[in-house]
């Protein structure tokens, strides 16, 4: 019985590690806010180094999720006096959580994120 282990090379391994860090910071930021900023900036800074790897799409996902979550959260807070803001905030939180968990599941499987 032989087992086949797939090893990824160093640039791919580094890109995967940095994308996982970005995802973890973004997920943590859904609960405490400040780490989300660090996760978004981390993804933006490390994205160029991941160019040409299977993990590049994960950086795009993390960055898009960060910016859209920020924009919709600000809009949700503005809309709180109209009471629709609470629904917007809940929806954006669930949407971001889905995208981040989906990205984590794909990156652990060494798959690109479908954009």
Number of C-alpha atoms within 10 A of each C-alpha: 2 4 5 5 6 6 8 11 8 9 14 20 16 16 23 23 15 22 29 22 16 29 29 17 22 29 22 15 18 16 11 11 14 13 18 23 16 16 26 22 16 21 27 15 12 17 21 12 14 22 15 11 14 16 26 22 22 29 29 17 19 27 22 15 21 21 13 14 19 16 12 17 20 14 14 22 16 13 16 14 10 10 12 13 19 16 13 19 20 12 15 20 16 13 14 20 16 13 18 22 14 12 24 21 13 16 21 11 9 15 15 15 21 9 7
